[in-house]
Amino acid sequence: MAGYEVVTALNEDEAIAKAREETFALSIVDLKLVHRDGISLMEEMHSINPYTPIIILTAHGSLESAVEATKKGAFNFLNKPFDPEELLLQIEKAMENQRLVSEVRRLQGLLKEKYDFKNIVARSEKMRRVLDLVSRIAGTDSTIYISGESGTGKEVIAKVIHLASERRDKPFVAINCAAIPETLLESELFGHEKGAFTNAIRSHGGLFVQSHQGTIFLDEIGDMSLPIQAKLLRVLQEKRFYPLGSERAVEVDVRLIVATNKDLEAEVKKGSFREDLFYRIHVVPIDLPPLRERKEDVPPLAEYFLKEISQRMKKDIKGISSMAMQKLMLMTGREMCESWRTPLSMQWPSPSMTS
C-alpha cells in the first residue's frame, strides 16, 4: 500500500544473513526476540552497515530499554500495539533522515578533498613550515591562534586543522566576530532562551552548542567587545556557560581556533583586549605570511585559480603568458585577491592567455 518493498526474517540469524547479503534502506526490529534482545541484534546489524536506520518495536513496559536503544543508535521506537499510520510516518522520517545523512557525508567528502594537505597550494618555504606545524598540532586539542593580514587564508588553515583532527566528523562552525553587531554576537555565540530580549520569539542554541564535539572558528576575535571576551574566557576555563536569559548552565566540548589581523599584544596594552584571554587563546600561534612575502606561491596559485575559474565559466584556457605572470608577480597580495574576484575576461587581456 505504501509502495515499500519488504523483506522479512523469521529469526535473528536469518536477519543477520540477509543484512550481509544486501543493503537495506531501513530495518524494523522487535525489542523482545527468541534468543536475544533487539538491541544486540541492532548493534550487530550496525556493525555490518552503520548507516541503516533501525526502528525498535517495544511493549509499554519496556520504555527504559527503548530509551537505551535510541542511545545506542536506534532511529526511534514505537510502542506495541502501534498505529500503522504512525509506523509509516516514522519510516518516512527515517528515510528522509538517511537521505540527509548521505548528503552530509557526500559534502564532508568534498570538503575533505578540497582542504586536504595535498590540495593546499604552497611552494614557498614559509608556507611549508606553516603546513608542517599544522600537521603536527592538528591531532591535539590545543587552542590555535592564527594571525595574518586579510586574504592570507586563515579560515582555509582552520578548516585544514579541523579535517585533519579527530573531530573531523563533527561540526566545523565559523563566525566572523567583526561582521555581527555586538548586541547580537553574544546571542549568536552562546544562545538565548525564549523571551530573553525583544524579538526572542524562540530559544536558540548558539554556535558553541552547534559545534559541540567539533571545532568553532572565531575569525577577527580582536573585534570582540570586552564583556563578550569575559564570557568567552569563562567558557574556556569551565567548558560551560549560561545562554542569555537562562539559569541552567550548558556544558560543551569544543576545539577553539581563533584568527585575527590585529596585533593583539598591542590591543592588550591599549586595554581593548583582555590579557588573561590573550594568554588563553595564544596557545599554538600560527602566523600566515602575506603573498608578497612568498612570491614563489604566485605561479601555482595563479594556475589553480585560472583552472577553477575557466572550469566554472566553461572556458578552454590552458595557461597564462609570461607577461601576465610577470604582472601578477609585481602585484601586492591584496591586488591579486581583488583581481581573482573579478570576471575572467577582466583579469588579463585575452592575448596574455594561452588557449
C-alpha positions as CSV (number, residue, x, y, z in Angstrom):
1,M,0.0,0.0,0.0
2,A,2.8,2.4,0.9
3,G,5.0,1.2,-2.0
4,Y,7.9,-0.2,0.0
5,E,9.5,-3.5,-0.9
6,V,9.7,-5.6,2.3
7,V,11.9,-8.5,3.2
8,T,11.1,-10.5,6.4
9,A,13.2,-12.6,8.7
10,L,11.8,-15.2,11.0
11,N,14.7,-15.2,13.5
12,E,17.9,-13.4,14.4
13,D,20.3,-15.5,12.4
14,E,18.2,-15.1,9.2
15,A,18.1,-11.3,9.8
16,I,21.9,-11.1,10.0
17,A,22.3,-13.3,7.0
18,K,20.1,-11.1,4.9
19,A,21.8,-8.0,6.2
20,R,25.1,-9.4,4.9
21,E,23.6,-10.3,1.5
22,E,22.1,-6.9,0.6
23,T,21.9,-3.3,1.8
24,F,18.5,-2.3,3.2
25,A,17.2,1.3,3.4
26,L,15.7,0.6,6.9
27,S,15.2,-2.2,9.4
28,I,12.4,-2.7,11.9
29,V,13.4,-4.9,14.9
30,D,11.3,-6.1,17.8
31,L,12.9,-5.5,21.2
32,K,11.9,-8.9,22.6
33,L,13.3,-11.8,20.4
34,V,13.6,-15.5,21.0
35,H,17.3,-15.9,21.6
36,R,18.4,-12.4,22.4
37,D,17.1,-8.8,22.6
38,G,16.6,-6.4,19.8
39,I,19.4,-4.1,21.0
40,S,22.1,-6.6,20.5
41,L,20.7,-7.5,17.1
42,M,20.6,-3.9,16.1
43,E,24.3,-3.4,17.2
44,E,25.3,-6.4,15.0
45,M,23.3,-5.1,12.1
46,H,25.0,-1.7,12.5
47,S,28.4,-3.4,12.5
48,I,27.5,-4.6,9.0
49,N,26.1,-1.3,7.8
50,P,26.4,1.5,10.4
51,Y,24.2,3.9,8.3
52,T,21.0,1.8,8.2
53,P,18.3,3.4,10.3
54,I,16.6,1.0,12.7
55,I,13.2,1.4,14.4
56,I,12.6,-0.6,17.5
57,L,9.2,-2.1,18.4
58,T,8.6,-2.4,22.2
59,A,5.9,-3.2,24.7
60,H,4.7,-0.5,27.0
61,G,6.6,-2.0,29.9
62,S,9.9,-1.8,28.1
63,L,10.2,2.0,27.9
64,E,13.5,2.1,29.7
65,S,15.0,-0.4,27.3
66,A,13.6,1.5,24.4
67,V,15.3,4.7,25.6
68,E,18.6,2.7,25.9
69,A,18.1,1.5,22.3
70,T,17.9,5.1,21.0
71,K,21.1,6.0,22.9
72,K,22.8,3.0,21.2
73,G,21.8,4.1,17.7
74,A,18.1,3.3,17.1
75,F,16.4,5.9,15.0
76,N,13.3,5.7,17.1
77,F,11.0,3.3,18.9
78,L,7.3,2.6,18.8
79,N,5.1,1.1,21.5
80,K,3.0,-2.0,20.7
81,P,0.3,-2.2,19.6
82,F,1.3,0.6,17.2
83,D,-0.8,2.6,14.8
84,P,0.1,1.7,11.2
85,E,-0.1,5.3,10.2
86,E,2.4,6.2,12.9
87,L,4.8,3.5,11.7
88,L,4.6,4.7,8.1
89,L,5.3,8.3,9.4
90,Q,8.4,7.1,11.3
91,I,9.6,5.1,8.3
92,E,9.2,8.2,6.1
93,K,11.1,10.3,8.7
94,A,13.9,7.7,8.9
95,M,14.3,7.5,5.2
96,E,14.4,11.3,4.9
97,N,17.0,11.5,7.7
98,Q,19.0,8.8,5.9
99,R,19.0,10.9,2.7
100,L,20.2,14.0,4.7
101,V,22.9,12.0,6.4
102,S,24.1,10.7,3.0
103,E,24.2,14.2,1.6
104,V,26.2,15.4,4.7
105,R,28.7,12.6,4.2
106,R,29.0,13.5,0.5
107,L,29.6,17.2,1.3
108,Q,32.1,16.2,4.0
109,G,34.0,14.1,1.5
110,L,34.1,17.1,-0.9
111,L,35.3,19.4,1.8
112,K,38.0,16.9,2.9
113,E,39.1,16.5,-0.7
114,K,39.2,20.3,-1.1
115,Y,41.0,21.0,2.2
116,D,43.3,18.0,2.1
117,F,47.0,18.9,2.7
118,K,47.9,17.7,-0.9
119,N,45.5,20.3,-2.3
120,I,46.9,23.3,-0.4
121,V,48.9,25.3,-2.9
122,A,52.2,26.1,-1.2
123,R,55.6,26.1,-2.8
124,S,57.4,28.6,-0.6
125,E,59.5,27.6,2.4
126,K,57.4,29.9,4.7
127,M,54.1,28.1,3.8
128,R,55.7,24.7,4.0
129,R,56.8,25.5,7.6
130,V,53.2,26.5,8.3
131,L,51.8,23.3,6.9
132,D,54.4,21.2,8.8
133,L,53.3,22.9,12.1
134,V,49.6,22.3,11.1
135,S,50.2,18.6,10.5
136,R,51.9,18.3,14.0
137,I,49.2,20.1,16.0
138,A,46.0,19.0,14.2
139,G,45.7,15.8,16.2
140,T,45.8,17.7,19.5
141,D,43.0,19.6,21.2
142,S,45.1,22.7,21.7
143,T,43.6,26.1,21.0
144,I,45.0,27.6,17.8
145,Y,45.8,31.2,17.3
146,I,46.1,32.2,13.6
147,S,47.4,35.7,12.8
148,G,47.8,37.3,9.4
149,E,46.6,40.0,7.1
150,S,43.2,39.8,5.4
151,G,43.3,37.4,2.5
152,T,46.1,35.2,3.7
153,G,43.9,32.2,4.1
154,K,43.2,32.0,7.9
155,E,39.9,30.2,7.5
156,V,41.4,27.7,5.0
157,I,44.0,26.8,7.5
158,A,41.4,26.4,10.3
159,K,39.4,24.0,8.1
160,V,42.5,22.0,7.3
161,I,43.2,21.7,11.0
162,H,39.7,20.5,11.7
163,L,39.6,18.0,8.9
164,A,43.0,16.6,9.9
165,S,41.9,16.2,13.6
166,E,40.0,13.5,15.5
167,R,36.9,15.9,15.4
168,R,36.7,15.7,11.6
169,D,33.3,14.0,11.6
170,K,31.8,16.6,13.9
171,P,30.7,20.2,13.0
172,F,33.1,22.9,11.9
173,V,31.4,26.2,12.8
174,A,32.8,29.6,11.7
175,I,31.8,33.1,12.6
176,N,33.3,36.5,11.8
177,C,33.1,38.5,15.0
178,A,33.6,41.8,13.2
179,A,30.6,41.1,10.9
180,I,28.0,40.8,13.6
181,P,26.8,43.7,15.8
182,E,27.9,43.5,19.4
183,T,24.3,43.3,20.6
184,L,23.7,40.1,18.6
185,L,27.1,38.4,18.9
186,E,26.6,37.1,22.4
187,S,23.3,35.5,21.4
188,E,24.9,34.0,18.3
189,L,27.7,32.5,20.2
190,F,26.0,31.4,23.4
191,G,22.4,31.2,22.5
192,H,19.3,32.5,24.3
193,E,16.1,31.5,25.9
194,K,12.7,32.5,24.5
195,G,11.8,35.9,25.7
196,A,15.4,36.8,26.8
197,F,15.2,40.0,24.8
198,T,12.9,41.8,22.3
199,N,12.2,39.6,19.3
200,A,13.5,36.4,21.0
201,I,10.4,34.5,20.0
202,R,12.0,31.1,20.3
203,S,15.0,29.6,22.1
204,H,18.3,29.5,20.2
205,G,21.2,27.1,20.9
206,G,24.0,29.3,19.7
207,L,27.2,28.4,17.8
208,F,29.0,26.8,20.8
209,V,26.2,24.3,21.1
210,Q,26.1,23.7,17.4
211,S,29.9,23.0,17.4
212,H,29.7,20.5,20.3
213,Q,32.4,17.9,20.0
214,G,33.6,19.7,16.9
215,T,35.5,22.9,16.1
216,I,34.5,26.5,16.5
217,F,36.4,29.1,14.5
218,L,36.2,32.7,15.7
219,D,37.5,35.0,13.0
220,E,38.5,38.6,13.8
221,I,38.4,37.9,17.5
222,G,40.2,41.2,18.1
223,D,36.9,42.9,17.3
224,M,35.1,41.2,20.2
225,S,33.9,43.5,22.9
226,L,35.3,43.2,26.5
227,P,32.0,41.9,28.0
228,I,31.9,39.0,25.5
229,Q,35.6,38.4,25.9
230,A,34.9,37.9,29.6
231,K,32.2,35.3,28.8
232,L,34.4,33.5,26.3
233,L,37.2,33.3,28.9
234,R,34.8,31.6,31.3
235,V,33.8,29.1,28.6
236,L,37.5,28.3,28.0
237,Q,38.1,27.9,31.8
238,E,35.0,26.0,32.8
239,K,33.8,24.4,29.5
240,R,30.3,25.6,30.3
241,F,28.2,28.8,30.0
242,Y,24.8,30.3,30.6
243,P,22.7,31.2,27.5
244,L,21.0,34.7,27.6
245,G,18.0,34.5,29.9
246,S,18.8,31.0,31.2
247,E,19.6,29.9,34.7
248,R,20.8,26.5,33.6
249,A,24.4,26.0,32.5
250,V,25.2,24.3,29.2
251,E,28.4,22.2,29.0
252,V,30.2,22.0,25.7
253,D,33.2,20.1,24.3
254,V,34.7,22.2,21.5
255,R,38.1,22.8,20.0
256,L,38.7,26.5,19.6
257,I,40.5,28.1,16.7
258,V,40.8,31.9,16.6
259,A,42.1,34.3,14.0
260,T,42.9,38.0,13.8
261,N,44.5,40.5,11.5
262,K,45.3,42.8,14.5
263,D,48.3,42.9,16.8
264,L,46.5,41.6,20.0
265,E,49.5,42.2,22.2
266,A,49.2,45.9,21.3
267,E,45.5,45.7,21.9
268,V,46.2,44.3,25.3
269,K,48.4,47.2,26.1
270,K,45.7,49.6,25.0
271,G,43.2,47.9,27.2
272,S,40.9,46.8,24.4
273,F,41.7,43.1,24.7
274,R,41.8,41.1,27.9
275,E,45.3,39.9,28.8
276,D,44.1,36.8,30.5
277,L,42.0,35.9,27.4
278,F,45.0,36.6,25.2
279,Y,47.1,34.0,27.0
280,R,44.3,31.5,27.0
281,I,43.9,31.7,23.2
282,H,47.6,32.2,22.3
283,V,48.5,28.5,22.9
284,V,49.7,27.4,19.4
285,P,50.4,30.5,17.3
286,I,50.4,30.3,13.5
287,D,51.5,33.3,11.6
288,L,50.4,33.3,7.9
289,P,52.7,35.4,5.7
290,P,51.2,37.7,3.1
291,L,51.6,36.7,-0.6
292,R,54.1,39.5,-1.2
293,E,56.5,37.7,1.1
294,R,56.2,34.4,-0.7
295,K,56.3,35.1,-4.4
296,E,57.1,31.5,-5.1
297,D,53.5,30.7,-4.4
298,V,52.2,33.1,-7.0
299,P,52.6,31.0,-10.2
300,P,50.9,27.8,-8.7
301,L,48.1,29.9,-7.1
302,A,47.5,31.7,-10.4
303,E,47.3,28.4,-12.3
304,Y,45.0,27.0,-9.6
305,F,42.6,29.9,-9.8
306,L,42.7,30.1,-13.6
307,K,41.8,26.4,-13.8
308,E,39.0,26.8,-11.3
309,I,37.5,29.9,-13.0
310,S,37.8,28.6,-16.5
311,Q,36.0,25.4,-15.5
312,R,33.3,27.4,-13.8
313,M,32.8,29.7,-16.8
314,K,33.3,26.8,-19.3
315,K,36.3,28.4,-21.0
316,D,39.1,26.4,-22.5
317,I,42.1,28.3,-21.2
318,K,45.3,26.3,-20.8
319,G,47.7,28.7,-19.3
320,I,49.0,32.2,-18.5
321,S,51.5,34.1,-20.6
322,S,54.8,35.2,-19.2
323,M,53.8,38.8,-19.5
324,A,50.6,38.3,-17.5
325,M,52.5,36.2,-14.9
326,Q,55.1,39.0,-14.5
327,K,52.3,41.4,-13.9
328,L,50.9,39.1,-11.2
329,M,54.3,38.8,-9.5
330,L,54.6,42.6,-9.2
331,M,51.1,42.8,-7.6
332,T,50.6,43.0,-3.8
333,G,48.6,40.2,-2.2
334,R,45.5,42.4,-1.8
335,E,45.6,43.5,-5.5
336,M,45.9,39.9,-6.5
337,C,43.0,38.7,-4.4
338,E,40.9,41.5,-5.9
339,S,41.9,40.5,-9.4
340,W,40.9,36.9,-8.8
341,R,37.4,38.1,-7.7
342,T,36.7,39.8,-11.0
343,P,35.3,38.1,-14.0
344,L,37.7,36.1,-16.1
345,S,37.5,38.5,-19.1
346,M,38.6,41.4,-16.8
347,Q,41.6,39.7,-15.2
348,W,44.0,39.7,-18.1
349,P,43.7,40.7,-21.8
350,S,43.0,37.6,-23.8
351,P,46.3,37.8,-25.7
352,S,48.0,37.1,-22.4
353,M,46.5,33.7,-22.1
354,T,47.2,30.5,-24.0
355,S,44.0,28.8,-25.2
